[in-house]
Amino acid sequence: MNITRAELDLDGRRLSYVDFGGPGRPLLALHGHLDQGLMWADLAAALAPQWRVIAPDQRGHGASDRTADYTREGYVADLVALLDHLDLGPIVVLGHSLGGVNAYQLAARHPELVSALIVEDIGAVISGPNRLDFLLACPYQAATRDELVAGLGLAGPMFGDRLMELPDGTWRLPFHPEDMVLSEASNWGDHWADWLGSDRPALLLVGKESPVTAGQARPMADKRPNTRLVELNGDHFLHSQDPAAFTAAIRDFLDSVPA
């Protein structure tokens, strides 16, 4: 893969994205909260050369700028702008958690941009309590990497490989804790209308032990046309818990998506 990083200026706000390159059909991959586009590197390698994965750092994540707006409309608007910038569409869209909501809302609100959906472990109804409140006790920035990891305490191993070095030599998290708590709350709501608002072929991947999609997966698959449900061992982070089965399910689904 010839991996490149580029950015899009959205009225003075930077939206950074990773293009894993290659001659294949494009696939837009959307990470969940606390993550960034590079999380899809292993999947991109596994799908190459048939598929070219493009993965943004969604607003407030990774190398993309922070914003005061973490609404559903804001996230979807970024994706529309990115696809317009890249002159891509309709395109297969994959999303995990936060990215999954963004993916199915993009399909419902802009069906001309989406040819198929892959959603990893998120429901049509999302509610509290806020699972990211623990972040408010975490430091955002420190003089050294070791100091930042130490300040994160038990969360250090979770984010250690994602920390970002700034031009002045200091280190920061790839997100601001306050932003993530706000963004998680913006996810809450009944999104059945969006889930059912598209009839594009869809793959719904859920964890057998996931509390996020418990009780929702089967109704989501039964009520939405052209939806394939696959249950995998694990909970919410299937891409890292069982990457082989996760990749196999995605590859099998992609083989069925017409060019």
Secondary structure, DSSP 4 states (H G I P E B T S, - for coil): ---EEEEEEETTEEEEEEE---SSEEEEEE--TT--GGGGHHHHHHHTTTEEEEEE--TTBTTSPP-S--SHHHHHHHHHHHHHHHT--SEEEEEETHHHHHHHHHHHH-GGGEEEEEEES--SEE--S-TTGGGGGS-SEESSHHHHHHHHGGGHHHHGGG-EE-TTS-EE-SB-HHHHHHHHHHH-EE-HHHHTT--S-EEEEEETT-SSSTTTHHHHHHHSTTEEEEEESSSS-HHHHSHHHHHHHHHHHHTTS--
